[in-house]
Structures are given as structure tokens and as C-alpha cells.
Amino acid sequence: MIPAHPAIRFLLTFVPVFLCYQAAEGIGIRMLHSALWQAVFMLATIPLALLLGKVIHGAPLRAFAMEGRPGALAWLSGMFLLAIAGKAIAVMLGAGLGVYSVQAPAASQDAAAVLKAIGTILFITFIPSLAEDILTRGLLLRKGPLRAGAAFVIFSTAVYVLNHVYRLANGPMEWFMLACFGIAYATACARFDSLWPAVGLHWGWNAASGLLGLVAEVETRQPGWAVVMSAGTHLVFALVCIRAARGRVN
């Protein structure tokens, strides 16, 4: 029998999804040294979440703010393109400031190889982006203790930062960058009252590096400033989300 208390229902959903997500690196990579098992655990996170959403909350998509409401595809696509453009602009500005070096790729590829590479990049970045967004934003927006406004953004950002268990040892600059990323993605989620805009931003940013790698070789020359530029770009994303959703939600 499923407990009636909302906090218990939330934890019964959050904890298994969190453990499955973390198992991708903790077990798949660090224990088994296997990219295959990493992929298995990561892929399993999404159906596990939907199953728990159905069994515990009675609505698998709504439990994670994934309802197919009008405009959802446009939000997903628009935010994806915004993230790609933001990454490209950040790299170009960074190249001018000496943060990055950008050169033409060493070897050209035929059209078929490029299309295959694009498809692969889009798939392998979509799955982890969606899995993490379900855990650190969608569930919190619908079933978490703080579900709206700045309180949600702060709480979701904290969960997002702490979810990067294996990167926390990298120090304060890493925490700062992750926090700025979390603010942008949580703002997109909160302002549109949907997970899909956050998925679009997150997926687009993760895919951008791979997609840019098809047309240029980008090397980071100043890692500290690269962190600042990535963080700043995400704060701009947050402002765009606030502006774009003005009048749509509270």
C-alpha cells in the first residue's frame, strides 16, 4: 500500500531514481569500468522514474512536469536552439579573449558521416539530460516541498549541484558553475511550469560541444575564465526565460 503522506511519496520516488542515476558512474564506470553498464543504468533511470510516477503518483508524466501540453515541443526546440547559439557565441567571444583557441578540423568528413555523428551526439546527450532533469527539476516541481518561484529555483539548484557527486571534489569554481547551470535550468522549468524547456536548454548545452566539434577544434586555454563564461552564459539563459515567459506564469 502506497503511503498517503506527500513527503514519503516524494522520497519513495526520489531515492530510487537518484540511486539508479548515480549508479551509471558509481557502478558502471568506477566499479565495473564499463561504458555499456553506464549506459544501461542511465537509460534505466527514465523508465524507472515513469514507473514510480505511475505506481506512486498515478500519473507518470504529470509527476515529473512532462505533460504534453500545447507549446511543449516549441519550448523544447526553442530552448535547445538557444543553448546551441549561446554555446557558439561564448566560444567565439572566448576565442577573441584568448580563453579558447579555435581551428578548422584536421580532417573533413563526408555528409553521411556527419549526419551519423549528429544523430549519435543528439541521442547520447538527450538521455542523461532528460534523466537528470527528471530527478532534479521535474519531480521537485510537481511533488517537492518547494514548487514555485525563487524558492523552487534555489532548492532545485541545490539538489542539482549535490547530484554531481563525483564533481564536488573539484572545488568552489565547479560548484559555482554548476549552481549557475542549475539556476538557468530551474528558471526555465519554473517560468514555463514544465520540464520541457529545461530539457531543451540542458540538452542543447550538452550537445553543443559535440556539434561544434564537427566544424571546429576548440581547445580551452584558460580553464578558470572558461568556467566564468559558461556560468555567465547560463545566467543570460535564465534572464531570457524570465523575459520569454513573462505573463505566462506567476
C-alpha positions as CSV (number, residue, x, y, z in Angstrom):
1,M,0.0,0.0,0.0
2,I,1.4,3.4,-1.0
3,P,1.7,5.8,2.0
4,A,-0.6,8.8,1.8
5,H,1.9,11.4,3.2
6,P,3.3,13.5,0.4
7,A,6.8,13.7,1.8
8,I,7.0,9.9,2.0
9,R,5.7,9.5,-1.5
10,F,8.2,12.1,-2.7
11,L,11.1,10.2,-1.1
12,L,9.9,6.8,-2.4
13,T,10.2,8.3,-5.9
14,F,13.3,10.4,-5.4
15,V,15.6,7.9,-3.7
16,P,15.4,5.0,-6.2
17,V,15.7,7.4,-9.2
18,F,18.7,9.1,-7.6
19,L,20.4,5.8,-6.9
20,C,19.8,4.5,-10.4
21,Y,21.2,7.7,-11.9
22,Q,24.3,7.7,-9.7
23,A,24.9,4.0,-10.4
24,A,25.7,5.0,-14.0
25,E,29.0,6.4,-12.9
26,G,29.4,4.8,-9.5
27,I,28.9,1.3,-10.6
28,G,29.1,1.4,-14.4
29,I,32.3,3.4,-14.6
30,R,34.1,3.3,-11.2
31,M,33.4,-0.2,-10.2
32,L,32.8,-2.1,-13.5
33,H,34.9,0.2,-15.8
34,S,32.2,-0.3,-18.4
35,A,30.6,2.3,-20.7
36,L,28.0,-0.3,-21.5
37,W,26.8,-0.6,-17.9
38,Q,27.0,3.2,-17.5
39,A,24.6,3.4,-20.4
40,V,22.3,0.7,-19.0
41,F,21.9,2.4,-15.7
42,M,21.4,5.8,-17.3
43,L,18.8,4.5,-19.7
44,A,17.1,2.7,-16.9
45,T,16.7,5.9,-14.9
46,I,13.9,7.2,-17.2
47,P,11.6,4.2,-17.3
48,L,12.2,3.6,-13.6
49,A,11.1,7.2,-12.9
50,L,8.0,6.8,-15.1
51,L,7.1,3.5,-13.4
52,L,7.3,5.1,-10.0
53,G,5.3,8.1,-11.2
54,K,2.6,5.7,-12.3
55,V,2.6,3.4,-9.2
56,I,3.1,6.1,-6.5
57,H,1.5,9.2,-8.0
58,G,-0.9,7.8,-10.6
59,A,0.3,10.0,-13.4
60,P,3.8,9.2,-14.8
61,L,4.2,12.3,-17.0
62,R,2.5,14.8,-14.7
63,A,4.6,13.5,-11.7
64,F,7.6,15.0,-13.5
65,A,6.0,18.0,-15.2
66,M,6.3,16.2,-18.6
67,E,2.7,16.6,-19.7
68,G,2.3,17.1,-23.5
69,R,0.6,20.4,-23.2
70,P,0.3,22.8,-26.2
71,G,3.6,24.5,-26.9
72,A,5.8,21.9,-25.2
73,L,7.6,20.9,-28.4
74,A,8.1,24.6,-29.3
75,W,9.6,25.3,-25.8
76,L,11.9,22.2,-26.1
77,S,13.1,23.2,-29.6
78,G,13.4,26.9,-28.8
79,M,15.5,26.3,-25.7
80,F,17.6,23.7,-27.5
81,L,18.5,26.2,-30.2
82,L,19.1,29.0,-27.6
83,A,21.6,26.8,-25.8
84,I,23.4,25.9,-29.1
85,A,23.6,29.6,-30.0
86,G,24.7,30.5,-26.6
87,K,27.5,28.0,-26.6
88,A,28.6,29.1,-30.1
89,I,28.6,32.8,-29.0
90,A,30.5,32.0,-25.8
91,V,33.2,30.1,-27.7
92,M,33.6,32.9,-30.3
93,L,33.8,35.6,-27.6
94,G,36.2,33.4,-25.7
95,A,38.4,32.9,-28.7
96,G,38.7,36.6,-29.1
97,L,39.7,36.9,-25.5
98,G,42.2,34.1,-25.6
99,V,40.1,31.8,-23.4
100,Y,39.8,29.3,-26.2
101,S,41.7,28.5,-29.4
102,V,39.5,27.6,-32.4
103,Q,40.9,26.0,-35.5
104,A,39.4,24.2,-38.5
105,P,39.1,20.4,-38.0
106,A,42.1,18.4,-39.0
107,A,40.1,16.2,-41.4
108,S,36.9,16.7,-43.3
109,Q,34.1,14.1,-43.2
110,D,31.6,13.2,-45.9
111,A,27.9,14.1,-45.5
112,A,26.9,10.6,-44.3
113,A,29.5,10.5,-41.6
114,V,28.5,14.0,-40.4
115,L,24.8,13.0,-40.3
116,K,25.6,9.9,-38.3
117,A,27.7,11.9,-35.9
118,I,25.0,14.4,-35.4
119,G,22.4,11.7,-34.7
120,T,24.8,10.0,-32.2
121,I,25.6,13.2,-30.4
122,L,21.9,14.2,-30.1
123,F,21.0,10.8,-28.7
124,I,23.8,10.3,-26.2
125,T,23.3,13.8,-24.8
126,F,19.5,13.7,-24.7
127,I,19.2,10.6,-22.4
128,P,21.4,11.9,-19.5
129,S,20.0,15.4,-19.8
130,L,16.4,14.1,-19.5
131,A,17.3,11.7,-16.7
132,E,18.9,14.4,-14.6
133,D,16.2,16.9,-15.3
134,I,13.5,14.4,-14.2
135,L,15.4,13.9,-10.9
136,T,16.5,17.4,-10.1
137,R,13.7,19.5,-11.6
138,G,10.5,17.7,-12.8
139,L,9.9,15.7,-9.7
140,L,10.6,18.7,-7.5
141,L,8.3,21.0,-9.5
142,R,5.3,18.7,-9.1
143,K,6.0,16.7,-5.8
144,G,8.8,18.5,-4.0
145,P,8.4,20.7,-0.8
146,L,9.0,24.0,-2.7
147,R,7.2,24.1,-6.0
148,A,7.2,27.7,-7.3
149,G,9.1,30.9,-7.7
150,A,12.5,31.6,-6.3
151,A,12.2,29.0,-3.6
152,F,11.9,26.3,-6.2
153,V,14.8,27.6,-8.2
154,I,17.0,27.7,-5.1
155,F,16.0,24.3,-3.9
156,S,16.3,22.7,-7.4
157,T,19.7,24.3,-7.9
158,A,21.0,22.9,-4.6
159,V,19.7,19.4,-5.5
160,Y,21.3,19.7,-9.0
161,V,24.7,20.8,-7.6
162,L,24.7,18.0,-5.0
163,N,23.6,15.5,-7.6
164,H,27.0,15.9,-9.2
165,V,28.5,13.7,-6.5
166,Y,31.7,12.9,-8.3
167,R,32.4,16.5,-9.3
168,L,32.1,18.1,-5.9
169,A,35.7,17.4,-5.1
170,N,36.7,19.8,-7.9
171,G,36.2,22.7,-5.6
172,P,34.3,26.1,-5.4
173,M,34.7,27.1,-9.1
174,E,33.0,23.8,-10.1
175,W,30.2,24.5,-7.5
176,F,29.8,28.0,-8.9
177,M,29.4,26.8,-12.4
178,L,27.0,24.0,-11.5
179,A,24.9,26.5,-9.5
180,C,24.7,28.9,-12.5
181,F,23.7,26.0,-14.7
182,G,21.1,24.9,-12.1
183,I,19.6,28.4,-11.9
184,A,19.1,28.6,-15.6
185,Y,17.5,25.1,-15.9
186,A,15.3,25.6,-12.8
187,T,14.2,29.0,-14.0
188,A,13.2,27.6,-17.4
189,C,11.2,24.8,-15.6
190,A,9.5,27.2,-13.1
191,R,8.7,30.0,-15.5
192,F,7.0,27.7,-18.1
193,D,5.6,25.3,-15.4
194,S,7.0,22.4,-17.5
195,L,10.1,20.3,-17.6
196,W,10.5,20.5,-21.4
197,P,12.1,24.0,-21.6
198,A,14.7,22.9,-19.0
199,V,15.4,19.7,-21.0
200,G,15.8,21.8,-24.2
201,L,18.4,24.1,-22.5
202,H,20.2,21.3,-20.8
203,W,20.3,19.0,-23.8
204,G,21.3,21.8,-26.1
205,W,24.2,22.8,-24.0
206,N,25.4,19.2,-23.6
207,A,25.1,18.6,-27.3
208,A,26.7,21.9,-28.4
209,S,30.3,20.8,-27.6
210,G,30.0,17.7,-29.7
211,L,28.2,19.5,-32.6
212,L,30.8,22.4,-32.6
213,G,33.5,19.7,-32.7
214,L,32.2,18.7,-36.1
215,V,33.1,22.1,-37.6
216,A,36.0,23.3,-35.4
217,E,38.6,22.1,-33.0
218,V,38.2,24.0,-29.7
219,E,40.9,24.0,-27.1
220,T,40.5,25.6,-23.7
221,R,43.4,27.9,-22.9
222,Q,42.2,29.5,-19.7
223,P,40.1,27.0,-17.7
224,G,39.1,29.4,-15.0
225,W,37.7,32.0,-17.4
226,A,36.1,29.2,-19.4
227,V,34.1,28.4,-16.3
228,V,33.1,32.0,-15.8
229,M,32.0,32.3,-19.4
230,S,29.9,29.1,-19.2
231,A,28.4,30.2,-15.9
232,G,27.6,33.7,-17.3
233,T,26.0,32.3,-20.4
234,H,23.6,30.3,-18.2
235,L,22.7,33.4,-16.2
236,V,21.8,35.0,-19.5
237,F,19.7,31.9,-20.3
238,A,17.8,32.4,-17.0
239,L,17.1,36.1,-17.9
240,V,15.8,35.0,-21.3
241,C,13.5,32.5,-19.7
242,I,12.1,35.1,-17.3
243,R,11.5,37.5,-20.2
244,A,10.1,34.9,-22.6
245,A,7.6,33.5,-20.1
246,R,6.5,36.9,-18.7
247,G,2.7,36.9,-18.4
248,R,2.5,33.2,-18.9
249,V,3.1,32.1,-15.3
250,N,3.4,33.7,-11.9
